[in-house]
Amino acid sequence: MHYQLISYTDKYMRPTLRQIECFLAAADLGSFSRAAERLGLSQPALSQQIRDLEALLGLRLLDRTTRRVDLTPAGRTFRDQTTPALAELDRATEAAQGRARLRSGQLRLAAPPLLAAAILPQAIAGFLAQHPGLTSSLSDIGTEDILTHLRTGRADIGIGTFPPGLPDLDHRPILRDALMLFSPRGHPLAGLASSWSDVAQYPLITLTRDSGIRLLVELGFERANLSPRPVQEVTQITTALALVAAGLGIAVLPGYARVAPNAQLLACSPLQGPPVGREIAAVLPRDRSPEPAAIPFLDHLARVMRQHAP
């Protein structure tokens, strides 16, 4: 058989993966018939793949006899150089498939401090127990910092409450959370469905006016034609809960605050009238494909949060 080198002006032609697989199988087994059986091909189809490879390279790689197939010197060199490359390709394929099947990968999350401390650890631990090859990181930061982290690539998923209409982020609702009343267990309103008028009769602890929760509390009072008169204003929900636990007042906070460590000794009760609340959502960058584990994790997180919902 005569082989002619093929000349290309721009770039050379690469052998196909199938051609290399056929060659390596024949070289390994010393038989076209056994190589064809291993690869699930007919023997003529395998022979054609190897002939095409030899024609492409302009070299004979295998010497065929009636009883055996042997490597030529060029064939041995080609085998020795392609075998590691094929093994590396197999490893890369396995790694990619592992990521797709949630056997590897990383969840980079960002959430406000209370969600990060009270709910996300349980959700993350449960999800990683189901998928032990995954890893995670969690940033406990404010809403504006969450958006910055997402836009600069320092986080892949943001959890919290976000302004509507963010054009560069995909918005996925998780749960609608209603405001609830937190009071010491011996308080007259403890365990009762109280009205906003009832709440107005007692010292009130609120978050500061730069908090979206504070705006919701003011909305609840406004619907009842009342104005809140807080005795203390704080920045963090956990601080408000601690002040309530110390007997310094009552607080109207998101229902998910019930799972905060310092809320365990408090009474948490509903408020009468139309629910006042906000949507907890996940936001993901629109210009980046999410980690394969991202959406399954958000589904898991929604189930965990519904367990704690009022």
C-alpha positions, 0 to 999 in steps of 0.5 A, a space after each residue: 500500500 502506498 501512502 502519500 503525505 497530505 499538505 495543508 496550508 493553514 493547519 494539519 488534520 487531526 486524527 479522530 478519537 475513534 481512529 486512535 481508539 481503533 489503532 490502540 485496541 488493535 495494537 494492544 490485542 494484536 488482532 483486528 477481530 478482537 479489537 473490533 469485538 472490544 469496540 463493538 465494531 465490525 472488523 471491516 469498519 475497524 480496518 477502515 478506521 486504521 487505514 484512514 489514520 495511516 493515510 492521514 499520517 502518511 505512515 504505516 503503523 501496523 504490519 498485518 500478517 495472516 496470524 498477527 498484527 504487529 506495531 511498526 517502529 512508527 506505530 510504537 512511537 505513536 502508541 506511546 505518545 497517544 496513550 497518555 493523551 487518551 488517558 488524560 482525556 478520559 480523566 477530563 471526561 470523568 471529571 466533567 461528568 462527575 461535576 454534572 452528576 454532583 460528584 464534584 464542584 463548589 457552591 459559593 453562597 452569599 446571604 445576610 447574617 441571620 440567614 447565613 447563621 440560622 438556616 443555611 448551615 443546616 441546608 448546606 450540611 444536608 445537601 453536602 451529606 447527599 453529595 459528599 464530593 461537593 464543597 461550599 463557601 458562605 459569605 455572611 454579608 449585607 444585601 448590597 455586598 451580596 450583589 457586588 459579590 455576584 457581579 464580581 465573581 466572588 459568589 455564584 448564588 445570593 440568598 435574601 431579599 432583593 429589589 425587583 428588576 435587576 437586569 443582570 441577575 436571574 431571580 428565583 423565588 424560594 419562600 414568602 415569609 410573613 412578619 411575626 411578633 416576638 415577645 418574652 414567653 411570659 408577656 401578655 401577647 405571648 402565643 396570641 394572634 395579636 393585632 397591630 393595635 395590641 402591639 402598639 401598646 407595648 415598648 417596641 424594638 425595631 431595626 433601623 430605617 435603612 432596613 427593608 424589614 423596618 419599612 414592612 413594620 411601618 407598613 403594618 402599622 400604617 394599615 392600622 392607622 398607627 405609627 410605630 414608636 420604637 424604644 430602641 432601634 438596632 441594625 441586626 435581627 439577632 440584637 433585636 431578639 436579644 433585647 426582647 429576651 432581656 425583657 426590654 420590649 417586643 419586636 416584629 420580625 421575619 418569621 424565619 428569625 424563629 430559628 435564630 439561637 437566641 429566639 429559642 426562649 421567646 414566644 413567636 406568634 402571628 399578627 392579625 390582618 392581611 399578612 405583611 411579609 417579603 419574598 426570600 429569593 435566590 439571585 444568580 448572575 445572568 451572564 454565567 452558567 450556574 454550577 450544576 449543583 446550584 439549582 438542586 441546592 436551591 430546591 433543597 433549600 426551599 424544602 428546608 425553609 418551608 419546614 421553618 416557615 410560619 
